[in-house]
Amino acid sequence: MSALSRGLISRLRLTTATATSTSATTTTTTTNPSVSSFHFFFLRRFSSEALVDGTEFNQDQHQQPKIIEAKPGVMTPNSKRTGVIALKCGMSALWDKWGARVPITVLWVDDNIVSQVKTFDKEGISALQIGCGQKKEKHLSKSEVGHFRAQGVPLKRKLREFPVTEDALLPVGTEIGVRHFVPGQYVDVTGITRGKGFQGVMKRHNFKGGPASHGASLSHRSIGSTGQRDAPGKVFKGRKMPGRMGAKQRTVKNVWVYKIDPARNLMWVRGQVPGAEGNFVFIKDAVYKKPDVSMLPFPTYFATEDEDTAELEPIVADLGEIDPFMVAD
């Protein structure tokens, strides 16, 4: 061992011993795992001694893991719930009780469960991995099958991780249905847009195009000029040109939940959402039009033991008692 290594190790041991003696004299001690890990890392790196195993640094780090229970809680303005995975069934139109036509997208929340829990103590983040649908083992890779078996959950078709706050964590295997959302609230829906292939500038960027009759020859839908002359002598980055259109992840914000059907796990939202029929979309609470925390089930909806989901009626958003068509009168 070199003299530099011996000196560094001695200095680190002296620092550790000083910190230990200081903490012992105080009435209240605060354990800092990062400092202990830092000392242990450098001792192992610069020392050739086989007895340096980090035991003295990890004695205070063995704490009981936090038990996550599936029970209702109190949601605060800073709480962040998990989202769900749904399948886009298609679009239709409904008429509400006042006779107004509402364009509707039908989403199916297919058998969502918590497939993995990530905490700050282990992974450094607080998140829930949600699984959706079902899939056969022969259609999954060995690593995916091993992941599901390690967590003790059924094989799932789609996985998605949603960051949550610590008070919104749920145990592995918790089912999340369509009653996770409340009719009348706003949600953000993320999906992959329809792929349009290689398209020109008139369709891709809404260009006007060239003259349709006089003064144009075979350049009615062309891009036109793309730059200047010798100065700068190049085409600037970001120039709108023909290219592949669609098939990108997009989020539609502030989508209004019109109705939910707990018996079939269906959700009706107003307007369009990204993706084609049969594609997966990811739904979470709206960021801008935040729902009232008092109306949301937190961390999710827990059904009672005597509740029969098959007999539940659809729940429609409250449209008020004032006819919007008679307000002017």
Secondary structure as GFF3:
##gff-version 3
##sequence-region A 1 329
A	DSSP	alpha_helix	3	25	.	.	.	ID=ss1
A	DSSP	alpha_helix	33	46	.	.	.	ID=ss2
A	DSSP	alpha_helix	55	58	.	.	.	ID=ss3
A	DSSP	three_ten_helix	59	61	.	.	.	ID=ss4
A	DSSP	beta_strand	84	95	.	.	.	ID=ss5
A	DSSP	beta_strand	101	108	.	.	.	ID=ss6
A	DSSP	beta_strand	112	118	.	.	.	ID=ss7
A	DSSP	beta_strand	127	132	.	.	.	ID=ss8
A	DSSP	three_ten_helix	137	139	.	.	.	ID=ss9
A	DSSP	alpha_helix	142	151	.	.	.	ID=ss10
A	DSSP	beta_strand	158	163	.	.	.	ID=ss11
A	DSSP	three_ten_helix	166	168	.	.	.	ID=ss12
A	DSSP	beta_strand	175	176	.	.	.	ID=ss13
A	DSSP	three_ten_helix	178	180	.	.	.	ID=ss14
A	DSSP	beta_strand	186	192	.	.	.	ID=ss15
A	DSSP	beta_strand	197	199	.	.	.	ID=ss16
A	DSSP	alpha_helix	201	204	.	.	.	ID=ss17
A	DSSP	beta_strand	243	245	.	.	.	ID=ss18
A	DSSP	beta_strand	249	261	.	.	.	ID=ss19
A	DSSP	beta_strand	266	270	.	.	.	ID=ss20
A	DSSP	beta_strand	280	285	.	.	.	ID=ss21
A	DSSP	three_ten_helix	309	311	.	.	.	ID=ss22
A	DSSP	beta_strand	315	316	.	.	.	ID=ss23
A	DSSP	three_ten_helix	324	326	.	.	.	ID=ss24
###
